[in-house]
Amino acid sequence: MASTSQAIGFLGGRFDPVHTGHVHLALDSLESLGLDKVYFVPSEQTPLKGTEPGASAGDRLAMLEYVVATDSRLDILTWELEQGGAVYSIDTARYLAERWPEAKRYWIIGMDQLAQLDRWHDFSELVDLVEFIVFDRPGYSFGDAPDIPNLSLHRLEGHCLDISSTELRSELRKGRLHGLCLPEAASQYIQSHKLYKE
C-alpha cells in the first residue's frame, strides 16, 4: 500500500520504439515535480490513434525493460497490455486509483494531447482521478487547454518533446539508426532483433 507521501507519475504510449525523449520526460518529471517513481504504461494501441504498432508488444516491452533497469525510480506498468486492444485512459486511471489509493497520481502528457483532452472518454471523471504533468509540443501552447472543471495541470517548464516515433520507424526501415534519439540498449535490441525492417 502506498503511503500518503508518495507521488507517482505515469507515462503512457506505444513506445514503438521507446526513445530518449520518453526517458528524459520521465526523469525530468521525477526531478521537477519531486516524484518518487515514474511508470511507463505501454499500450497495444491508443483509441485516438488506432494504427497498428510496428514492433510486437513483447519487443516493445523488452526495450522498456532494458531502459528502466538503468534507474530504480523507473518502472513499467503492463496493465494496458494485459487488457489487449485499445484501452481508454479512464479505465487505466480507475485501476491506478484502486492500486494506489493514497498516492498522488500524475499523468504525463504533451500539450498536443492536452488540447484534445475534452475528447477523451469520460474526461470529467478522469480529471478527478489524476493530475496532469504537461510538456511542450511544437505548435501548441499551454493556452490550448480546454476548460474542464477540476483540471489540475503542472507544466514541465522548458521541456519540448520534438521526436516522432513514426519518423523514427520510417528512418529505421531505411536502415538509418538514430543513435542520438534511441537509448543505447533499445538501439542494440533493435539491431539484434532486426526490428523495423522493410
Secondary structure, 3 states (H helix, E strand, C coil): CCCCCCEEEEEEECCCCCCHHHHHHHHHHHHHHCCCEEEEEECCECCCCCCCCCCCHHHHHHHHHHHHCCCCCEEECCHHHHHCCECCHHHHHHHHHHHCCCCEEEEEEEHHHHHCHHHCCCHHHHHHHCEEEEEECCCCCHHHCCCCCCCCEEEEEEEECCCCHHHHHHHHHCCCCCCCCCCHHHHHHHHHCCCCCC
